[in-house]
Amino acid sequence: MPLNKIDITFTAPQETAINDAFADINTNFPFAQNLTNDEKKQYPTIDNSRLPYVKRTVEIHAVNMPSLVSGFAGTLLNAQNDWILHGQIENFKQKLLSLLEKLTETQDVAGAELYQFMLEVYRMAKAAAANNVPGAQAVVDDLAPLFEGQGIQDAPPGS
């Protein structure tokens, strides 16, 4: 692993633009739903196995046999709008999932670099403390709890 694969931050204009883009998404999605766990259980979902049946119903059956649309579950226009929205959201979700993966993996790399940096500082502090460098023992004492219980442990008495 390279010592420092990422050595950059977002510029202030980049950070502002990204935050503005998220705000724009929220502004353009005023009908977004936020369901409770109980509400989520009330709604059936369209998974991959159901999707072709729903598609044929909206695009073929209800169009060719409008007498089958009772209005109880909405009108054909309601269904067509839901179908379009469902596809639009799926497209957005795929883009967001890709972005989320990039964000997560980039954050993971930055976190790994930070951890390696902390380990090196701890190693150097231990060496400095062993040579009585003023302040080094305070660094060791502060970071040492992270490493308690790690490494080769003595066998408990009586085992």
C-alpha positions as CSV (number, residue, x, y, z in Angstrom):
1,M,0.0,0.0,0.0
2,P,1.4,3.4,-0.9
3,L,2.4,5.6,2.0
4,N,-0.1,8.3,1.0
5,K,-2.3,7.5,-2.0
6,I,-4.6,10.5,-1.3
7,D,-3.1,13.9,-0.5
8,I,-5.8,16.3,-1.4
9,T,-9.0,17.9,0.0
10,F,-12.0,19.3,-1.7
11,T,-11.5,23.0,-2.4
12,A,-14.0,25.4,-0.8
13,P,-15.7,25.9,-4.1
14,Q,-15.9,22.2,-4.8
15,E,-17.4,21.5,-1.3
16,T,-19.9,24.3,-1.8
17,A,-20.8,23.0,-5.3
18,I,-21.3,19.4,-4.0
19,N,-23.5,20.7,-1.1
20,D,-25.4,22.9,-3.5
21,A,-26.0,19.8,-5.7
22,F,-27.5,17.9,-2.8
23,A,-29.7,20.9,-1.9
24,D,-30.8,21.0,-5.6
25,I,-31.8,17.4,-5.4
26,N,-33.9,18.0,-2.3
27,T,-35.4,21.1,-3.9
28,N,-36.4,19.1,-7.0
29,F,-37.8,16.2,-5.0
30,P,-40.5,17.8,-2.9
31,F,-42.7,14.7,-3.1
32,A,-40.0,12.5,-1.5
33,Q,-41.5,10.0,1.0
34,N,-40.1,9.2,4.4
35,L,-41.8,6.2,5.8
36,T,-41.7,4.7,9.3
37,N,-40.7,1.1,9.6
38,D,-44.4,0.1,10.1
39,E,-45.4,2.0,7.0
40,K,-42.7,0.3,5.0
41,K,-44.2,-3.1,5.9
42,Q,-47.6,-2.0,4.5
43,Y,-46.3,-1.5,0.9
44,P,-45.5,-4.4,-1.4
45,T,-42.3,-3.9,-3.4
46,I,-41.5,-4.5,-7.1
47,D,-38.4,-6.7,-7.1
48,N,-36.9,-8.1,-10.3
49,S,-39.3,-11.1,-10.3
50,R,-42.4,-8.8,-10.2
51,L,-41.1,-6.0,-12.5
52,P,-42.0,-7.7,-15.9
53,Y,-45.6,-8.4,-14.7
54,V,-46.1,-4.8,-13.5
55,K,-44.6,-3.5,-16.8
56,R,-46.9,-5.6,-18.9
57,T,-49.9,-4.6,-16.8
58,V,-49.2,-0.9,-17.1
59,E,-48.0,-0.8,-20.7
60,I,-50.2,-3.5,-22.3
61,H,-53.1,-5.0,-20.3
62,A,-54.5,-1.8,-18.8
63,V,-54.1,0.0,-22.2
64,N,-55.7,-2.7,-24.3
65,M,-58.4,-3.5,-21.7
66,P,-59.3,-0.3,-20.0
67,S,-62.5,-1.9,-18.6
68,L,-60.2,-3.8,-16.2
69,V,-59.1,-0.6,-14.5
70,S,-61.6,-0.1,-11.7
71,G,-60.1,3.0,-10.2
72,F,-59.9,1.3,-6.8
73,A,-56.1,1.2,-7.1
74,G,-55.8,4.4,-9.1
75,T,-56.3,5.3,-12.8
76,L,-54.3,4.2,-15.7
77,L,-52.7,7.7,-15.7
78,N,-51.8,7.3,-12.1
79,A,-50.2,3.9,-12.9
80,Q,-48.3,5.3,-15.9
81,N,-47.0,8.2,-13.8
82,D,-45.9,5.8,-11.1
83,W,-44.2,3.6,-13.7
84,I,-42.3,6.6,-15.1
85,L,-41.3,7.8,-11.6
86,H,-40.2,4.3,-10.6
87,G,-37.9,4.1,-13.6
88,Q,-36.5,7.6,-13.0
89,I,-35.8,6.9,-9.4
90,E,-34.1,3.6,-10.3
91,N,-31.8,5.6,-12.7
92,F,-31.0,8.1,-9.9
93,K,-30.4,5.3,-7.4
94,Q,-27.9,3.6,-9.6
95,K,-26.0,6.9,-10.0
96,L,-26.2,7.5,-6.2
97,L,-25.0,4.0,-5.4
98,S,-22.0,4.4,-7.7
99,L,-21.3,7.8,-6.1
100,L,-21.8,6.3,-2.6
101,E,-19.3,3.5,-3.4
102,K,-16.7,6.1,-4.6
103,L,-17.3,8.2,-1.5
104,T,-17.0,5.2,0.9
105,E,-13.9,3.8,-0.7
106,T,-12.2,7.1,-0.9
107,Q,-13.0,7.7,2.8
108,D,-11.7,4.2,3.6
109,V,-8.4,5.0,1.9
110,A,-8.1,8.3,3.8
111,G,-9.0,6.5,7.0
112,A,-6.4,3.8,6.4
113,E,-3.8,6.5,5.7
114,L,-4.8,8.3,8.9
115,Y,-4.5,5.0,10.9
116,Q,-1.0,4.3,9.4
117,F,0.0,7.8,10.3
118,M,-1.2,7.4,13.9
119,L,0.6,4.0,14.2
120,E,3.9,5.7,13.1
121,V,3.4,8.6,15.5
122,Y,2.8,6.0,18.3
123,R,5.8,4.0,17.3
124,M,8.0,7.1,17.3
125,A,6.5,8.3,20.6
126,K,7.4,5.0,22.2
127,A,11.0,5.2,21.0
128,A,11.2,8.8,22.1
129,A,9.7,8.0,25.5
130,A,12.3,5.2,25.9
131,N,14.9,7.9,25.4
132,N,13.3,10.2,27.9
133,V,12.2,12.8,25.3
134,P,10.0,15.3,27.2
135,G,6.3,15.0,26.3
136,A,6.7,11.7,24.5
137,Q,5.3,9.6,27.3
138,A,2.2,11.7,27.4
139,V,1.6,10.8,23.7
140,V,2.2,7.1,24.5
141,D,-0.2,7.2,27.5
142,D,-2.9,8.8,25.4
143,L,-2.7,6.4,22.5
144,A,-1.8,3.2,24.4
145,P,-5.5,2.3,25.3
146,L,-6.2,1.5,21.7
147,F,-3.6,-1.3,21.8
148,E,-4.5,-2.9,25.1
149,G,-5.3,-6.5,24.8
150,Q,-3.6,-6.8,21.4
151,G,-0.6,-8.9,20.6
152,I,0.7,-11.9,22.4
153,Q,-1.1,-12.3,25.8
154,D,0.3,-14.1,28.8
155,A,-1.7,-17.2,29.7
156,P,-4.2,-16.6,32.5
157,P,-3.0,-18.0,35.9
158,G,-4.0,-21.7,36.4
159,S,-4.4,-22.5,32.8
